[in-house]
Amino acid sequence: MVMFKLGVIGGGAMGAALIGGVIRNGLISADKIGLVEVDQPRGQALQSNLGIQLFSSVASMAAECQTIILAIKPIQLFAILTELGTQLCEKHLVISIAAGVPLAAMENSLPQARIVRVMPNTPARIGKGVSAYCLGQRASGTDAEKVEAIFGCVGKVLRVSEDKLDAVTAVSGSGPAYVYYFIDALINAGVYLGLPRKDAAVLATETVLGAAELLKNSGEHPRQLMNEVTSPGGTTAAALFEFEKAGFAGLVMQAAIAAAERSREIGKGIR
């Protein structure tokens, strides 16, 4: 078990997922994890369920925790950084999951701490997430190992350069919403065609899950797997023709590009 104390600011879906993941995987014991959460009932519930410590302020957390995860929204980030600014030194590692907020802006606010940016996604809640991270100027290889250990408790982890994080946000950070949107549409199609909604939901969800697992495990190209399902003149060919007519592939790409551009806009607004 790793013997460092971890502080988490923000006990929402991602903060809770990370805390639960590191405890469940035995990386850090619950008594070495502290949380700052403005929603008191939520914080108390996490304390009760997981056995972690609650801090009343970020200053009190910084006094005890040298590794701090900022599991908060971009709009909340700089108020927290202002509070932390006078509390941190070169011994502190700060890990931010706030989308779009660049390393330089955080390093300006925290001139002594070591900073790492991470873009996780919500399947981390069940240990099936994927996270990409980049190191700030003062961060070290040891910091990279620590980040990979923490986020490895909730899924896959890869290291990228900071200029790739907007693309990561568009593909994996926002990506689960695209998948849910597609599944919802497929369920509604099943209902329209006469299936009970419950049955349509099972068929659509399990089909997407199974298809993703097959793609992952087979190592085959998506087009090759599509061809296996598509018989000449058959039902799949008819459906895929409709996707092509509607420009489905282009629409997916445009949506991801829009997400990346929005991430860049967020960053530009706070550099």
N, C-alpha and C positions, 0 to 999 in steps of 0.2 A: 504494500500500500504506500502511495506517495505521501510524504510527510510535509506538506505545505498547507497553509490555511487559505481557503478560497472564499472571496467575497463576491456576491452577485447583487447588482443593483437592478431591480426589476424582476418581479415574480410572476410575470405573464406566461403565456404558453411556452415561449422559448427558454426563458429563465428557469421555469419549473422543469422543463425537459432536460436541460443541462444538469441541474442539481440532481434530479432523479437518476440520470444516466451515470454520473460519476459515482454516486452511492451504490447503485445497482451493480456496477462493474467492479466495485472494490477499489477504485482509484483513490478516492478520498473518503474518509469516514464522516458521517453526518455531523459529529461534534466539532469538526474542523471546517465547517461550511457556515458562512453567515449571509444573511439577506437583509437588504433594505427594500421595503415595499410600502408605498404610500397608501395603498388599499389595505387597511388594517385587517379586515376579515380574511382577505386572501393570504396575507402574510402569516396570520395566526393559523390558518388551515394548513399551510405548508410546514410550518413549525411543528404542528401537532402530528401531521402525517409522516414527515420525514425525519423529525428529530433534530433539525438544524437550529442555529442561533439566529435571533432577530436583533438587528442593530437599529437604534433610533435615529441615526444620522449617518451620512457618508463619511463624516469626519471620524466618528467612532469606529467605523469599519476600517478606514485607512490606517488607523493606529494599530490594528491587529492583523490585517490581511495585506500581504504584499502582492498577491495576485487578485485582480479585481476584474470581473466581467461586467460590461455595461450592456445589459439586456433591455434596452429602452429604445423608444422611437427617436428618429432624428430631431424632431421638434423639441424633445426633452433634453437632448444631449448637452447643450452648452450651459444650461443652468446647472447640471450636475458637474460638468467640468469646472465651472467657476467655483463650486463648493469644494471640489477636490484639489484645485490648483495649489493652495497653500499647504496642503496636507501630504503631498506626495514627494518622494525623493527618487534617487537613481535606483533604489532597491525595489521599487514598485513596477510591476508589469500590469498594464491596462489593456484589456481585450475588448474591443468594441464590435458589436454586431449591428450598429445603426447604419442602415442602407444609405449609400451616397456620400457619407461624411468622410472626406479625405484625410489621410494620415497627417498631412502638413497642418491642417487646421487644428487637429487634436494635439499635435506636438507643440504648436504655438501656445495652446492653452495649458499644456502640461510640460513645461520645458525640461523637466528632469526625468520624468517617468519614461519607461520603455513602452511603446505602443504597437499593438497588432490589430489589424482589421480582419474580421471574419464575416463571410456571408453564408449562414446556414439556411436550412429550409425546414418547414413544419413537420415533415415525416420524422424529424428527430424525436418527436413525441413518442414514437414507438421504436426508436433505435434504428430507423431506416432512412435517416437523413443523409444529405451530402453537404459538406461545408468546404468552401475555398477560403484561403487566408493569404495575407501578405504582411511582411514585416516592415515596421518603421525603421528609421535610420539608426536608432539606438538599440533596437531589438537584436538579440543574439540567436545563435543556433540552439542554445539551451531553451530559449523562449519558444522557438519553433517546435521543439520536442514537447514542451509543456502544452502548447496549443493543440498539437496533434493528439496527445494523450487525452486531453479533456474532450475535444470534439469527436475523437474516435470512439468515445463511449456512446455516442448517439448516431453513428453512421460512418460513412466514408469521408476522408479528408484529403484535399490536395492543395498544394501551394502554387500560387500564381503571382505574377507581377501586378502591381496595383492598377495599371491601365487596363487590365482584363476584368476587373471586378464588376464594372457596369454590365459587361456581357454575362458574367456569372449570375448577377442579379436577375437579368432578363430570362436566362435559361432555367436555372435551378431555384433561385430565390422566389421568383414569381411563378415558376413553372407548375407547381402543384395546382394553382388556381386554374390554369389552362386545362389540366387533366380533369379536374372536377367539372369544369364547364362542359367538356366533351362527354363525360359520363352522364351528366344530367340530361344532355340532349339525347343521348342514346337511350336512356331510360324513358324519356318522353316519347321517343319514336316507338318504343315497344308498347307503351300504353296506347298510343294512337292506333297501333296495329292489332290491339285487342288483348294484350297481356295484362294481367293484374300488376299494379305498380310494384308490389313487393317482389314478384317474380322477375319483372323487368330489371329491378335494381340488382338482384342477385346475378342475373345473367350478364348485365353490363359491367358490374364491378369485378366479378370474377374473370370475365373475359379480358379486361384491361390488365388486371393483376397477372393472369397467366401469360398473356402476350408479352408483358414486360419481363417476366422471369425467363421466358423462353429466349427472348432477345439477349438478355444478360448472360444466360448460361451457355447458349449455343455459340456465341461469338460471330454469328452470321450477320450479314448486312440486312438492315430492315427491308430493303427491296427484295432480297432473296426470299425472306420469309413471307412477304406479301405475295410473291409469285407462287409459293406453295399453296396458298389459299385460293388463288385466282385461276379458275378453269376457263378456257376459251368459251365465250358466250354465256358464262354462268352468272350466278347471283352476285358474287363479289365483284366481277367485272362491271356489272351494271351499276353497283353502288359506287365503285371507284371512279367511273365515268362521270357521275354526278359531282363528286368531289372536284374532279378536274375542271368541269364546266364552271363551277362556282369559284374556282381559284383558291381552293382550300389551303394548299401548301403556301402560296404567296401570302394569304391572310395570316397564317401562323407566323411566318417570318416577319411580316409587318408588325404584328402585335409584339413580338419579342424585341424588335428594333425600337418600338415606341417605349417599351419598358426600360430599355437601356438608355434611351435619350432622356427619359424622366429621371433616371438615376443620376445622369450627368448634370441635369438641371439642378437637382437638389444639392449636388456637390459644388456647383458654381455659385450658388446662392450663399454658401457659408465658407468659402475659401478665404 
